[in-house]
Amino acid sequence: MGQIIRFSFPLSPRMQGFLQVRDALACLARGESERQPYVWLQASADLRTSLLAEQGRRPGLSDVMGILASMQEHLETLAAEHPRYSEQIMRSCATLERHEHTLRSGVEEAMTMLSSDALIHAWSNCLKKHDWLGHQCHLPHALETLWNNPERRQRLHDALQGLDEAVSSLHEMLHDYVGWERRVAADGGDHIQMERGKEFGLLIIGLSEEQVHAGVVPDISGNRLAVRLRFQSWLPGQPAVPADQDVPYQLMMVPVA
């Protein structure tokens, strides 16, 4: 299938909070590496919303800690069931324990900066006013110069390092925890029934790079009991329309919630 493009769908509120933190951190890193101030500020504002539990969001740090604990429990169970791989599995568990210890020290400095830095605060206010380019704060012409001050970006990077490492480790483990199941969505649709007696927290749909390049995108809805999957076609300049052909895809159900 070549390179797999992954689409994550949370099946538990805690996993939803974790994914929001994960994606904000990834966007923040991309904004920094590609020197895109608008991307960096958007990610900072989104991360602030998660970590400070604003606008109805769950406390992001608590959700990350909860997923860390759940993953350790599953790894310990897995090690007991497969003694042959116990040593390797427990090394992964020890890594998570170190991340948990680091996060228990808190990310207060990062949260303080996200809530008090003038530029991030101004951008957050712009978003509340649906002023996506920051016209009301006169940002379009001054943003590049303000953002180029390395102290702001480096301080936030340093303060978020422990959280970023913990989330990166969890992301890798969650995406490698179980194998792919190959399926076909007949006429573009499929119904996924959860295995009884198990609690799943994350559903991952895998499509080939060629499929996504051609505009194939999954539309996912459901809960912990059942998920409805319907593929759509997103073509340039056209509205989304349901796929009317069989769509081969891969599925991964992660039993960590």
Summary of the structure (lengths in Angstrom):
residues: 257
radius of gyration: 20.3
end to end distance: 28.4
largest distance: 61.9
contacts: 786
relative contact order: 0.17
helix: 56%
strand: 19%
